[in-house]
Amino acid sequence: VAQLRSLHGDMKGAVEMYTTAARTADPQDKEFQSFCLVKLADEHLKYGKYAQAEKVLDEALTNFPNYHVALAAKARARAAQKDNA
């Protein structure tokens, strides 16, 4: 549902659904929770909300340390802000 909302330009709806997906995922499946958080961060990045994206990505990395998908998203967030270091 979140992906469809995103494809149709409904950022608020996509953010709501990605948040719901992350919060209602199986608590034992840390990777899936973090994947949902990365998708949420990607939605924030798409609309230039870099601080919110990084906050969500930090949560994803705390939840599932060294998760390569979250690390790549964090790099995209930093690059979008011209922070290439």
Legacy VTK file of the C-alpha trace (Angstrom):
# vtk DataFile Version 3.0
C-alpha trace
ASCII
DATASET POLYDATA
POINTS 85 float
0.000 0.000 0.000
2.817 2.402 0.890
4.552 1.828 -2.439
1.348 2.474 -4.360
0.711 5.660 -2.439
4.251 6.783 -3.155
3.883 6.039 -6.864
0.734 8.161 -6.959
2.441 11.104 -5.249
0.703 10.664 -1.895
3.705 11.356 0.332
1.680 11.693 3.528
-0.087 8.392 2.888
3.147 6.619 1.967
4.885 7.885 5.111
1.928 6.768 7.204
1.922 3.267 5.698
5.717 2.791 5.887
5.604 3.902 9.522
2.770 1.469 10.225
4.650 -1.336 8.488
7.789 -0.710 10.551
5.878 -0.482 13.838
3.693 -3.548 13.269
6.347 -5.870 11.822
7.336 -8.963 13.763
9.507 -7.674 16.650
11.896 -10.586 16.111
12.473 -9.635 12.471
14.824 -6.704 12.955
15.952 -6.741 9.329
12.415 -6.322 7.990
11.677 -3.540 10.486
14.815 -1.761 9.333
13.902 -2.326 5.675
10.571 -0.579 6.280
12.402 2.273 7.983
14.737 2.595 4.987
11.732 2.818 2.668
10.304 5.495 4.970
13.604 7.383 4.833
13.638 7.108 1.036
10.235 8.784 0.995
11.590 11.651 3.120
14.633 11.957 0.856
12.448 12.190 -2.225
10.896 15.361 -0.796
14.115 16.896 0.569
13.440 16.148 4.234
17.023 15.166 4.965
16.979 15.538 8.756
13.911 13.310 9.045
15.442 10.768 6.682
18.673 10.599 8.669
16.777 10.245 11.948
14.846 7.270 10.551
18.014 5.750 9.093
19.774 6.080 12.439
16.866 4.182 13.992
17.170 1.490 11.316
20.897 1.140 12.001
20.373 1.025 15.762
17.731 -1.634 15.264
19.858 -3.711 12.837
23.510 -2.578 13.012
25.595 -2.447 9.831
22.541 -3.129 7.651
23.910 -2.547 4.169
20.608 -1.232 2.788
20.409 1.401 5.550
24.081 2.313 5.135
23.574 2.880 1.414
20.512 5.026 2.104
22.474 7.031 4.656
25.157 7.643 2.021
22.466 8.850 -0.413
21.110 11.207 2.263
24.550 12.642 2.941
25.361 12.972 -0.757
22.084 14.808 -1.347
23.273 17.341 1.217
26.689 17.635 -0.494
28.360 15.911 2.491
30.633 13.537 0.622
33.047 13.009 3.510
LINES 1 86
85 0 1 2 3 4 5 6 7 8 9 10 11 12 13 14 15 16 17 18 19 20 21 22 23 24 25 26 27 28 29 30 31 32 33 34 35 36 37 38 39 40 41 42 43 44 45 46 47 48 49 50 51 52 53 54 55 56 57 58 59 60 61 62 63 64 65 66 67 68 69 70 71 72 73 74 75 76 77 78 79 80 81 82 83 84
